[in-house]
């Protein structure tokens, strides 16, 4: 991981400095909320990807930091809104923003970060960048809407699950890569950026979903089994549902949610004992390992996308990012 660590040491200070300076310009009502989520120890994956692809041919493009940090502002905005929708108590090991500052302030902070990110992109005066970001955000929102709608009519469908996670996670990561490639001025990097970003994004979410069934809250920084509590069908649970009879499928699906309630008001009907039993059954069924193997398949596709990427420290860092995606524990 030497190349990735070197790049992180080099790039994290200017990334964090830019984020802090822009945050300080925000209105007081939302400034503390934005500062809270941005200083919570995020991986800065999206801005780093933008920077790496912008330097694909070893040249330093024009100032990349506003564009790169716009990706972090977009990501942080989605986290603020998602935690309210999911009623999550923890994010990155700390109490979620809406429980600290209130729903109103948190929603407004998310809105402001979305607008700030868009303004930073527009200031490059490149319509391609603006369109890419708008399309990625629309697809991200669509993925979130699809996930909520699925709560009303759940079924163990791998294809539908993949469609949802591609929307809610992968498209913004893909956009971070593609925007960097455009800024590099080298059109030959764009297809690599598209393929790498999409497959990395899917693998990243698959790993997240595996971790939800196998780690502990102290390590992960968020509650274990949070998806199960919210009635979400992620791949480990889908694999498990495919292993049991149709009658047991129906019984379990009715257990993990209360029928006849709107998605945003649903609450798991599981007792703590039953919750623990299901987690253990998913683990014993090898469903977590199968999910990680599926993530590795997408990592392989992302690695293949770098074949036309020039040999450089940037390419090494991108390869090591794939390894990190599979090995991370939070």
C-alpha positions as CSV (number, residue, x, y, z in Angstrom):
1,X,0.0,0.0,0.0
2,X,3.0,2.3,-0.3
3,X,1.9,4.3,-3.3
4,X,-1.6,4.9,-1.8
5,X,-0.2,5.9,1.6
6,X,2.3,8.3,0.0
7,X,-0.5,9.9,-2.1
8,X,-2.7,10.2,1.0
9,X,0.1,11.9,3.0
10,X,0.6,14.3,0.1
11,X,-3.0,15.1,-0.8
12,X,-5.0,14.9,2.4
13,X,-3.7,18.2,3.9
14,X,-4.7,20.3,0.8
15,X,-8.0,18.5,0.5
16,X,-8.8,19.0,4.2
17,X,-7.6,22.6,4.1
18,X,-9.9,23.4,1.1
19,X,-12.9,21.7,2.8
20,X,-12.3,23.6,6.0
21,X,-12.0,27.0,4.2
22,X,-15.2,26.5,2.2
23,X,-17.0,25.3,5.3
24,X,-16.1,28.4,7.2
25,X,-17.9,30.5,4.6
26,X,-21.3,28.8,5.2
27,X,-24.1,30.4,7.1
28,X,-23.9,29.9,10.9
29,X,-27.0,27.8,11.1
30,X,-25.5,25.0,9.0
31,X,-21.7,25.7,9.4
32,X,-21.4,23.5,12.5
33,X,-23.3,20.6,11.0
34,X,-21.1,20.7,7.8
35,X,-18.0,20.9,9.9
36,X,-19.2,18.0,12.1
37,X,-19.8,15.6,9.2
38,X,-16.6,16.7,7.3
39,X,-14.3,16.3,10.3
40,X,-15.7,12.9,11.3
41,X,-12.8,10.9,9.7
42,X,-14.1,10.2,6.2
43,X,-11.8,8.3,3.8
44,X,-11.7,11.2,1.2
45,X,-11.9,8.5,-1.5
46,X,-13.9,10.5,-4.0
47,X,-11.6,13.6,-4.1
48,X,-8.5,11.4,-4.2
49,X,-9.9,9.5,-7.2
50,X,-10.5,12.8,-9.0
51,X,-6.9,13.9,-8.3
52,X,-5.4,10.6,-9.4
53,X,-7.3,10.5,-12.7
54,X,-6.5,14.2,-13.4
55,X,-2.8,13.3,-13.3
56,X,-3.0,10.2,-15.4
57,X,-0.3,11.2,-17.8
58,X,2.0,12.6,-15.2
59,X,1.0,16.2,-15.9
60,X,-0.5,18.4,-13.3
61,X,-3.8,19.7,-14.5
62,X,-5.1,23.2,-13.5
63,X,-6.3,23.5,-9.9
64,X,-8.0,20.2,-9.2
65,X,-8.9,20.8,-5.6
66,X,-12.2,22.6,-6.0
67,X,-13.5,19.9,-8.3
68,X,-12.1,17.1,-6.1
69,X,-13.6,18.6,-3.0
70,X,-17.0,19.1,-4.6
71,X,-17.2,15.3,-4.7
72,X,-16.7,15.2,-1.0
73,X,-19.3,17.8,-0.4
74,X,-21.8,15.8,-2.5
75,X,-21.0,12.6,-0.6
76,X,-21.3,14.3,2.8
77,X,-24.7,15.8,1.8
78,X,-26.0,12.3,0.9
79,X,-24.8,11.0,4.3
80,X,-26.6,13.7,6.2
81,X,-29.8,13.0,4.4
82,X,-29.5,9.2,4.5
83,X,-28.9,9.1,8.2
84,X,-32.2,11.0,8.7
85,X,-34.1,8.7,6.4
86,X,-32.6,5.6,8.1
87,X,-32.8,7.1,11.6
88,X,-29.2,6.0,12.1
89,X,-27.6,6.7,15.5
90,X,-24.0,6.4,14.5
91,X,-21.8,7.4,11.5
92,X,-18.0,7.0,11.5
93,X,-18.0,6.2,15.2
94,X,-19.8,9.3,16.3
95,X,-23.5,10.3,16.9
96,X,-25.1,11.2,13.7
97,X,-25.6,14.9,12.9
98,X,-29.4,15.0,13.1
99,X,-29.3,13.7,16.6
100,X,-26.8,16.3,17.6
101,X,-28.1,19.4,15.7
102,X,-31.7,18.4,14.8
103,X,-33.4,17.4,11.6
104,X,-34.0,20.9,10.2
105,X,-30.4,22.0,10.5
106,X,-29.1,18.8,9.2
107,X,-31.4,18.7,6.1
108,X,-30.5,22.3,5.4
109,X,-26.8,21.6,5.8
110,X,-27.1,18.7,3.3
111,X,-28.9,21.0,0.8
112,X,-26.2,23.7,1.2
113,X,-23.4,21.2,0.6
114,X,-25.1,20.0,-2.6
115,X,-25.4,23.6,-3.9
116,X,-21.8,24.4,-2.8
117,X,-20.5,21.4,-4.7
118,X,-22.4,22.4,-7.8
119,X,-21.1,25.9,-7.7
120,X,-17.5,24.7,-7.4
121,X,-18.0,22.5,-10.5
122,X,-19.7,25.3,-12.5
123,X,-16.8,27.6,-11.9
124,X,-14.7,25.4,-14.2
125,X,-16.8,26.6,-17.1
126,X,-16.9,23.2,-18.7
127,X,-20.4,22.0,-19.6
128,X,-19.3,18.4,-19.6
129,X,-18.3,18.5,-16.0
130,X,-21.6,20.2,-15.0
131,X,-23.6,17.6,-16.9
132,X,-21.7,14.7,-15.5
133,X,-22.2,15.8,-11.9
134,X,-25.9,16.6,-12.5
135,X,-26.4,13.1,-14.0
136,X,-24.5,11.4,-11.2
137,X,-26.5,13.1,-8.5
138,X,-29.8,12.3,-10.3
139,X,-28.8,8.6,-10.4
140,X,-27.7,8.7,-6.8
141,X,-31.1,10.1,-5.7
142,X,-32.9,7.6,-7.9
143,X,-31.0,4.7,-6.3
144,X,-32.1,6.0,-2.8
145,X,-35.7,6.3,-4.0
146,X,-35.6,2.8,-5.4
147,X,-34.2,1.4,-2.2
148,X,-37.0,3.0,-0.1
149,X,-39.7,1.8,-2.6
150,X,-38.3,-1.8,-2.3
151,X,-39.3,-1.8,1.3
152,X,-42.9,-1.9,0.3
153,X,-42.6,-4.8,-2.1
154,X,-39.5,-6.8,-1.1
155,X,-38.3,-9.8,-3.0
156,X,-34.8,-11.5,-3.0
157,X,-33.7,-10.1,-6.4
158,X,-29.9,-9.8,-7.0
159,X,-30.5,-7.8,-10.2
160,X,-32.7,-5.2,-8.5
161,X,-30.2,-5.0,-5.6
162,X,-27.4,-4.4,-8.0
163,X,-29.4,-1.7,-9.8
164,X,-30.0,0.1,-6.5
165,X,-26.4,0.0,-5.2
166,X,-25.1,1.1,-8.6
167,X,-27.3,4.1,-8.3
168,X,-26.8,5.1,-4.7
169,X,-23.1,4.5,-4.5
170,X,-21.3,3.7,-7.8
171,X,-22.3,6.5,-10.0
172,X,-20.9,9.3,-7.8
173,X,-17.6,7.4,-7.5
174,X,-17.6,6.9,-11.3
175,X,-18.3,10.7,-11.7
176,X,-15.3,11.5,-9.4
177,X,-13.0,9.4,-11.7
178,X,-14.5,10.7,-15.0
179,X,-14.3,14.3,-14.0
180,X,-10.7,13.9,-13.1
181,X,-10.0,12.3,-16.5
182,X,-11.7,15.2,-18.3
183,X,-9.6,17.7,-16.3
184,X,-6.5,15.9,-17.4
185,X,-7.2,16.8,-21.0
186,X,-6.4,13.3,-22.2
187,X,-9.5,11.7,-23.8
188,X,-7.9,8.2,-23.8
189,X,-8.2,8.1,-20.0
190,X,-12.0,8.6,-20.0
191,X,-13.1,5.0,-20.7
192,X,-10.7,3.7,-18.1
193,X,-12.2,6.2,-15.6
194,X,-15.7,5.2,-16.4
195,X,-15.1,1.4,-16.1
196,X,-12.8,1.7,-13.1
197,X,-15.1,4.0,-11.2
198,X,-18.3,2.1,-11.8
199,X,-16.8,-1.3,-10.8
200,X,-15.0,0.2,-7.8
201,X,-18.2,1.8,-6.6
202,X,-20.1,-1.5,-6.8
203,X,-17.3,-3.4,-5.0
204,X,-17.1,-0.7,-2.3
205,X,-20.9,-1.1,-1.5
206,X,-20.7,-4.9,-1.6
207,X,-17.9,-4.8,0.9
208,X,-20.0,-2.4,3.1
209,X,-22.9,-4.8,3.0
210,X,-20.7,-7.7,3.9
211,X,-19.2,-5.7,6.8
212,X,-22.7,-5.0,8.1
213,X,-23.1,-8.7,8.9
214,X,-19.6,-9.5,10.2
215,X,-18.0,-6.7,12.1
216,X,-18.7,-4.9,15.4
217,X,-19.8,-1.3,16.0
218,X,-16.6,-0.3,17.7
219,X,-14.6,-1.2,14.5
220,X,-17.2,-0.2,11.9
221,X,-18.2,3.1,13.6
222,X,-21.9,2.3,13.0
223,X,-24.4,-0.3,14.4
224,X,-23.9,-3.9,13.2
225,X,-26.9,-5.2,11.3
226,X,-28.2,-1.8,10.6
227,X,-29.5,-2.8,7.2
228,X,-31.4,-5.8,8.7
229,X,-33.0,-3.5,11.4
230,X,-34.2,-1.2,8.6
231,X,-35.6,-4.0,6.6
232,X,-33.2,-3.6,3.7
233,X,-32.4,-6.5,1.5
234,X,-28.6,-6.4,0.9
235,X,-26.7,-9.2,-0.8
236,X,-25.8,-11.3,2.3
237,X,-29.5,-11.5,3.2
238,X,-30.5,-12.1,-0.4
239,X,-28.1,-15.0,-0.6
240,X,-29.5,-16.4,2.7
241,X,-33.1,-16.0,1.5
242,X,-32.2,-17.9,-1.7
243,X,-31.1,-20.8,0.5
244,X,-34.3,-21.3,2.4
245,X,-37.8,-22.4,1.4
246,X,-40.4,-20.0,-0.1
247,X,-42.5,-20.3,3.1
248,X,-39.5,-19.4,5.3
249,X,-38.7,-16.5,2.9
250,X,-42.2,-15.0,3.4
251,X,-42.0,-15.5,7.1
252,X,-38.6,-13.8,7.4
253,X,-39.6,-10.9,5.2
254,X,-42.7,-10.3,7.3
255,X,-40.5,-10.4,10.4
256,X,-38.1,-7.8,9.4
257,X,-40.7,-5.1,8.7
258,X,-44.2,-4.2,9.8
259,X,-46.7,-4.6,7.0
260,X,-48.8,-1.8,5.7
261,X,-46.7,1.1,6.9
262,X,-45.1,3.7,4.6
263,X,-41.3,3.0,4.1
264,X,-40.1,6.1,6.0
265,X,-42.1,5.0,9.1
266,X,-41.3,1.3,9.1
267,X,-39.6,-0.2,12.0
268,X,-38.3,-3.7,12.4
269,X,-40.5,-6.1,14.4
270,X,-37.5,-8.3,15.3
271,X,-36.7,-9.0,18.9
272,X,-33.0,-8.7,19.9
273,X,-32.9,-12.5,20.2
274,X,-34.3,-13.0,16.7
275,X,-32.1,-10.3,15.2
276,X,-29.0,-12.1,16.6
277,X,-30.3,-15.4,15.3
278,X,-30.7,-14.1,11.7
279,X,-27.2,-12.5,11.7
280,X,-25.8,-15.8,12.8
281,X,-27.7,-17.8,10.2
282,X,-26.5,-15.4,7.4
283,X,-22.9,-15.9,8.7
284,X,-23.2,-19.7,8.9
285,X,-24.7,-19.9,5.5
286,X,-21.5,-18.5,4.0
287,X,-23.4,-15.5,2.7
288,X,-20.9,-12.9,3.9
289,X,-18.0,-14.8,2.2
290,X,-20.1,-15.0,-1.1
291,X,-20.7,-11.3,-1.0
292,X,-17.0,-10.6,-0.6
293,X,-16.2,-12.9,-3.5
294,X,-18.7,-11.0,-5.6
295,X,-17.0,-7.8,-4.6
296,X,-13.7,-9.3,-5.7
297,X,-15.2,-9.9,-9.2
298,X,-15.9,-6.2,-9.6
299,X,-12.5,-5.3,-8.2
300,X,-11.0,-7.5,-11.0
301,X,-13.1,-5.6,-13.6
302,X,-11.9,-2.3,-12.2
303,X,-8.3,-3.5,-12.3
304,X,-8.7,-4.6,-16.0
305,X,-9.9,-1.0,-16.7
306,X,-6.5,0.3,-15.8
307,X,-4.7,-1.7,-18.5
308,X,-4.6,1.4,-20.8
309,X,-3.7,3.7,-17.9
310,X,0.0,4.7,-18.2
311,X,2.5,3.3,-15.7
312,X,2.8,5.8,-12.9
313,X,2.5,6.3,-9.2
314,X,-1.1,7.3,-9.9
315,X,-1.8,3.9,-11.4
316,X,-0.1,2.2,-8.5
317,X,-2.3,4.2,-6.1
318,X,-5.4,3.3,-8.0
319,X,-4.5,-0.4,-7.9
320,X,-3.9,-0.3,-4.2
321,X,-7.2,1.4,-3.7
322,X,-8.8,-1.8,-5.1
323,X,-6.9,-3.9,-2.6
324,X,-7.9,-1.6,0.2
325,X,-11.6,-1.8,-0.8
326,X,-11.5,-5.6,-0.3
327,X,-9.5,-5.6,2.9
328,X,-11.0,-2.7,4.8
329,X,-12.8,-3.4,8.1
330,X,-15.0,-0.2,8.2
